[in-house]
Amino acid sequence: MQPELDIRPESHHRMCVEERLTRQTLQFRPIGILPRALDPVVAAGLDALPVHRLPRLRLEGDLQTLQREVQLRLAKAGIGADWLAEWLGNDLSFLGLMFSQLTGAQRLCLRLKVTENDVCRNFHVDNVRYRLVTTYRGSGTEWVPPHALIALPPSSPIPSGQVRQLERGWIAIMRGCCGATAGHPGVLHRSPAIDGQDIARLSLAINEAPRPS
């Protein structure tokens, strides 16, 4: 039986519109963050999925192509709950639209990935203009405000007190090195530590895809 859950695309829009993330936000900040909480039914449904049923996607193309392919791929992914696949498909489509509108990207690269180890524990800046990230299952991405690095000597370890972490479900669009300026550098970030914790994260990354040659 399908739970009582609003899975229409406009419901995803209502979750975020009050936070007012705009192009101006990205223009004057290194990172823009939209706090949101996943619906408890969605969170419980994702947590209950065995690791082998967690969906994995890597797609490139214009927005319309991605939105169509996301729905098709998730329908075939074998998640085991049609309502959950539909909710996730709507959310991925909405976030692709948001990223395209805020950054002007015409072609997108979308990666929905499952992580079971500390494969990405080093702080780094992505080689893109902007990247959208959110975590559907597990702990969110860790990041460092650029101003916290100003007084640090080169190659010094980053103090743990300067590391911030996105909550599960929160949406962030951060500058990469291709979008960095003198006043707004790219944002250092990394995946949270999960080795030995029997945790499988489900996270999303969206950035502008290179134009086909």
C-alpha positions as MATLAB code, in Angstrom:
seq = 'MQPELDIRPESHHRMCVEERLTRQTLQFRPIGILPRALDPVVAAGLDALPVHRLPRLRLEGDLQTLQREVQLRLAKAGIGADWLAEWLGNDLSFLGLMFSQLTGAQRLCLRLKVTENDVCRNFHVDNVRYRLVTTYRGSGTEWVPPHALIALPPSSPIPSGQVRQLERGWIAIMRGCCGATAGHPGVLHRSPAIDGQDIARLSLAINEAPRPS';
ca = [
       0.000    0.000    0.000;
       1.392    3.410   -0.979;
       1.918    5.735    2.027;
       0.263    9.140    2.191;
       2.929   11.237    0.521;
       2.794   14.162   -1.895;
       5.106   13.111   -4.724;
       4.057   15.732   -7.266;
       6.899   17.903   -8.645;
       5.353   21.069   -7.235;
       5.647   19.643   -3.717;
       9.438   19.615   -4.088;
       9.302   23.259   -5.174;
       7.339   24.222   -2.067;
      10.007   22.686    0.165;
      12.675   25.092   -1.073;
      11.106   28.253   -2.418;
      10.930   30.007    0.962;
      14.711   29.894    1.338;
      15.141   32.076   -1.765;
      18.339   30.699   -3.247;
      18.876   32.924   -6.290;
      21.483   33.660   -8.936;
      22.493   36.650   -6.823;
      23.155   34.313   -3.899;
      25.618   32.327   -5.987;
      27.150   35.473   -7.445;
      28.125   36.879   -4.060;
      28.819   33.713   -2.049;
      31.060   30.676   -2.456;
      28.207   28.375   -1.418;
      24.433   28.559   -1.258;
      22.542   26.199    1.066;
      18.870   25.256    1.168;
      17.991   23.519    4.445;
      15.212   20.964    4.120;
      14.146   17.804    5.899;
      13.198   14.735    3.891;
       9.674   13.545    4.516;
       9.964   10.924    7.303;
       8.207    8.362    5.088;
      10.776    8.938    2.323;
      13.708    8.794    4.748;
      12.438    5.558    6.283;
      11.838    4.051    2.848;
      15.373    4.845    1.699;
      16.909    3.569    4.933;
      15.038    0.285    4.600;
      16.399   -0.496    1.136;
      19.110   -3.182    0.947;
      22.331   -1.811   -0.508;
      21.904   -3.751   -3.757;
      18.544   -2.039   -4.335;
      19.842    1.503   -3.914;
      19.694    3.214   -7.323;
      22.863    4.294   -9.111;
      22.703    6.726  -12.027;
      25.146    8.597  -14.230;
      23.555   10.694  -16.948;
      24.562   13.565  -19.213;
      22.448   15.699  -21.485;
      20.080   18.641  -21.659;
      17.500   19.061  -18.931;
      14.626   17.476  -20.837;
      16.725   14.426  -21.725;
      17.840   13.974  -18.126;
      14.356   14.321  -16.728;
      13.062   11.689  -19.155;
      15.972    9.308  -18.566;
      15.801    9.654  -14.782;
      12.205    8.461  -14.735;
      12.932    5.568  -17.111;
      16.056    4.401  -15.280;
      14.498    4.567  -11.832;
      11.444    2.649  -13.053;
      13.802   -0.143  -14.111;
      16.139    0.066  -11.121;
      14.306   -2.502   -9.028;
      13.937   -0.337   -5.936;
      10.867   -2.345   -5.043;
       8.602    0.573   -4.135;
       7.003    2.443   -7.036;
       6.047    5.409   -4.881;
       9.638    5.829   -3.666;
      11.061    5.613   -7.180;
       8.528    8.221   -8.306;
       9.391   10.552   -5.424;
      13.107   10.241   -6.097;
      12.627   10.775   -9.821;
      10.628   13.933   -9.184;
      13.238   15.242   -6.771;
      16.129   14.593   -9.158;
      14.210   16.333  -11.952;
      13.431   19.293   -9.714;
      17.051   19.661   -8.595;
      18.260   19.468  -12.180;
      15.849   22.264  -13.075;
      16.963   24.325  -10.086;
      20.637   23.936  -10.973;
      20.028   24.827  -14.617;
      18.037   27.945  -13.754;
      20.475   29.210  -11.111;
      23.711   28.590  -12.995;
      22.608   28.897  -16.615;
      23.927   25.418  -17.430;
      22.368   23.991  -20.594;
      23.832   20.485  -20.380;
      24.007   18.652  -17.085;
      25.941   15.764  -15.596;
      23.926   13.962  -12.923;
      25.426   11.315  -10.646;
      23.416    9.417   -8.055;
      25.938    7.246   -6.257;
      26.192    4.769   -3.404;
      29.234    5.017   -1.114;
      30.189    2.340    1.394;
      33.721    3.422    2.327;
      35.981    6.441    2.792;
      36.801    6.717   -0.909;
      36.545   10.538   -0.929;
      37.926   11.644    2.444;
      40.449   14.233    1.252;
      39.343   17.843    1.118;
      39.235   19.021   -2.469;
      37.731   21.604   -4.813;
      35.814   20.289   -7.809;
      37.031   21.082  -11.329;
      33.694   22.647  -12.338;
      32.019   26.045  -12.175;
      29.382   24.937   -9.680;
      28.231   21.661   -8.207;
      24.953   20.839   -6.509;
      25.092   18.204   -3.798;
      22.547   16.568   -1.527;
      22.477   13.367    0.510;
      19.403   11.132    0.539;
      20.740    8.498    2.919;
      23.532    8.757    5.475;
      25.484   11.795    6.636;
      25.876   14.900    4.507;
      28.941   16.418    2.860;
      31.567   18.155    5.007;
      32.857   21.550    3.848;
      35.043   24.425    4.969;
      34.114   28.119    4.731;
      36.815   29.818    2.634;
      37.317   32.586    5.194;
      38.414   29.953    7.732;
      41.492   29.223    5.605;
      42.819   32.776    5.356;
      44.980   32.662    8.491;
      46.192   29.084    7.996;
      49.790   28.566    6.833;
      50.100   26.648    3.551;
      49.751   22.858    3.893;
      48.484   23.170    7.458;
      45.789   20.712    8.552;
      42.310   22.175    8.738;
      41.168   22.495   12.368;
      38.185   20.275   13.054;
      36.342   23.236   14.533;
      36.300   24.913   11.119;
      34.672   21.959    9.341;
      30.950   22.249    8.732;
      28.550   19.548    7.619;
      25.376   19.549    5.572;
      22.425   17.785    7.117;
      20.755   14.915    5.336;
      18.410   16.273    2.689;
      19.955   19.750    2.614;
      20.782   21.111   -0.830;
      24.014   22.997   -1.494;
      25.410   24.610   -4.634;
      29.118   25.311   -4.214;
      31.727   26.961   -6.377;
      34.364   24.823   -8.013;
      37.765   25.962   -9.186;
      36.417   26.900  -12.650;
      34.014   29.365  -11.020;
      36.457   30.733   -8.461;
      37.292   34.428   -8.232;
      39.680   36.397   -6.048;
      36.872   37.184   -3.645;
      35.055   33.862   -3.850;
      37.326   30.813   -4.080;
      36.158   27.275   -4.693;
      34.798   25.430   -1.667;
      36.854   22.681   -0.059;
      34.674   19.678    0.768;
      34.769   15.918    1.335;
      32.584   12.925    2.112;
      32.050   12.047    5.794;
      33.912    9.129    7.363;
      31.917    5.883    7.223;
      34.536    3.102    7.210;
      33.660    0.363    9.692;
      30.204    1.798   10.420;
      28.161   -0.492    8.121;
      26.722    2.579    6.395;
      25.797    3.030    2.742;
      25.333    6.646    1.684;
      23.123    7.665   -1.224;
      24.156   11.055   -2.571;
      23.576   13.230   -5.606;
      25.910   15.532   -7.522;
      24.894   17.743  -10.435;
      27.218   19.970  -12.452;
      27.478   21.419  -15.918;
      28.493   18.851  -18.518;
      31.038   19.737  -21.212;
      29.546   20.489  -24.592;
      29.936   17.637  -27.069;
      32.699   18.272  -29.615;
];
